Amino acid sequence: MTLLIAIPCMDTVRYEFAESLANLCKHLSDIGIDYNLKWHATSLIYLAREDLANHAINEDYDYTLWLDSDMVFTPDMFDMLLSLKEDFATGIYRSRRPPFSYVLRDLRSKHNRITELPNEPFCVSACGFGFVLIKTSAMFAVRKRYMTMFTPTASEGEDYAFCTRWLEMGNHIMAHPDVRPDHIAYIRLRCDDATKLVDYIQLR
């Protein structure tokens, strides 16, 4: 298989992410996966995603691994997503801001986020693209139908907008409960915000 690791980012990345990425690249080489890296630095993330997705399609990669540059992960998380053999599989991580909820929409109630995680892989109606493994053919199918993949809508950001388009085509998104990358977060604390810090520490 051929794999594109697609990384939209700003002008800098965290060292924790760089370390995770280096470990993943070594692992991919060790197991014989033909991979390449492509970065796109911009403040307009939806344009970065669109450009990276088009590159994956044009270069005919089998899979695209989407990584946000504020994620911390281990190489086996890639293996677990790949083992699902799904067109679209996601890891699970929390939002960087209070209330630090999972960046996953419940399939049963499409406007609510998941609050409890099943023990087995499960379907969701939307996810963030911080740690997603997707067949490049799936992105091509969305582009062919909608003429765009990641253009945001009035009510959804670029990642959720892609998910909505994908589901409208009769497809599904699978989340792996054991793939749980860390999301690097920064919070501003006032003197009376001690409970916010306690809540954040308990989530880690």
N, C-alpha and C positions, 0 to 999 in steps of 0.2 A: 504493500500500500504506500501511497505518497501522502504526505501530511504538510499542510501549511500551518504554522503557528502565527496567528494574526494578533497583533498587539496595538490597539489604539492607545495613545498616551498624550500627556502634555509634554513640556520640555525637559522634565526630569522624571526618574523612576526611583522607587525605594530600593535600598540595598537588599531588604528581605525578599523582594520580588526577584531581583537579579540573581540572588543565590538559589531561589527555587527554580528559576528558569535554567540556570546552569546545570543543576542536578537533573532536571528533566531532559535536557539535551544529551547529557551523558547516558542516561537511561535509554533514550531512543536509539542512540548509536549502538549501545550494547545489545539491544534486542533486534537490531537490523531494520529499523523503520527509516525509510528515506524521507527526510523532513527538511524544511527550510523555514527561516524566520523572516517576517516582514513587519516593520514598524510603520506607524503613521502618526506623526506628532502634530496635533492641532487642538484648539479649544472647542472645535465643532465635532463632537464625537460621532454624530450620525454621518457626517461626510467621510470621516476616517473609516467607519465600518463599511460604508458603501464602496469606497475605493478598495479596501482590503478584500471584500467579498468578490468584487469584479476581478481582482487579480487572481484569486483562487480559481474562479471559473475560467478565466482566459488561459491560465497555465495548466488547467485540467488536473488539479489535485483531487485525490479521492476524498479526503477529509480536511476540515478546517478546525483547528483548536483555537477557540477565542479565549484570550487571557487579558484581564484588566491589570494594569501595572501597579495596582494596590492590593493584589492578592498574594497570599502565602500558601504554598501547597507542596505536596510530596509527589514523586513520580508515579507511585502506585495509583494515585487518583486518576491519572490518564488511563491506566490499564483497566480500572473498574468501569469507567465510562465506555471504553472500547468494547469491553466484554458484554455489554448490553446488546450490541449489534443493532442499534437503533439509528434511524435517520437523524434524530435530534435528541441529544442527551445532555443533561445539565447537572452540575454539582449544586450544593446548597450552602449558602452563606447569608450572613445578616447584613442589614443596612448599616451604613456608617453613622447614622444619626438616630437619636431617640425616636421611637421606642426600640430600636435595634431589631426590628422584626425580620423574618426570613424574606428574601427577595424572590418570592414565589407566589403566584396567584392560585388559589384553590380552584380546582376544576368544577366543583359543585356550586361555587358561588364566585363568579368570575371577577367580582370587584373586591373580594376579600383576600387577604394574604393567608398562607398556610400558618397555622399556629402549633400543630402537633405533627410530628414526623412518623410515618409508618415504618415498619421494620424492613419492608421489601420495596423494591423500585416501584414508583407510582407516577401517575399522570398528573400534570399541572396544566393550567390554561395559559400561563406566561411565566417567564423567568428573566432575570438579568443575564447579561452575557459575560459576566466576570470569569466564568469557568465553564465553557460549553464546547462539546464536541459534536460537530454536525457534518453530515455528508455534503460535499460541495454541490452535488446534484440537487439537493434540497433547496439551496439558495438560488440555484439556476431556475428551478421551478417557480419560486416566488417571483423572481425578476421577470420571467416570461409572462406570468399572468398579470402582475401589477405594474410592470415597467420600473419598479423600484423595490428595494428590499428594506432599507432602514430609515426611510424618510419618516420623521415623527408626524403624528396627527395632533389635532387640537386637544385630545384627551390622553394621549400616550406618548411616552418617550420612544426613542429609536428601537430599543430592545423589545419592549412590549408590543410596539407596532409590528415588528417582524413576526412575533409570536401570533398575534391576532391574524395576520395574513396567512400564516402557515396553518392555523386551525381552521380558517374559513375554507381552505382547500380540502378539508376532510382528514387532516393528519393529526398526530398527537406529539406531545413532548413528554419525555420520560426523565424523572429525577431519581438519582441514586442516593439513598439515605446515608450511605457510608462515605460519600465524597463530600467532605466538609472543609473546604479551604478557609483560611482566616482572611478577614477583610480588615485592612489597616485603617483605623479610625482615629480622628482627632476631635476632641470635644472641648468647648470653651466652658470653663467653670468659674462661677462667681462664689463668693464665700458661703452663700446659702444653698449651694448646689451639691452638698455632700451626698445626698441620696442618689443623685444621678451617677456619680462616680461609683458608688457601691453597686448599683444596678449593673453598670457596665462591667465591672470586675467579675461579678457573678456569672455573666454570660460567657466568659472565656474559659 
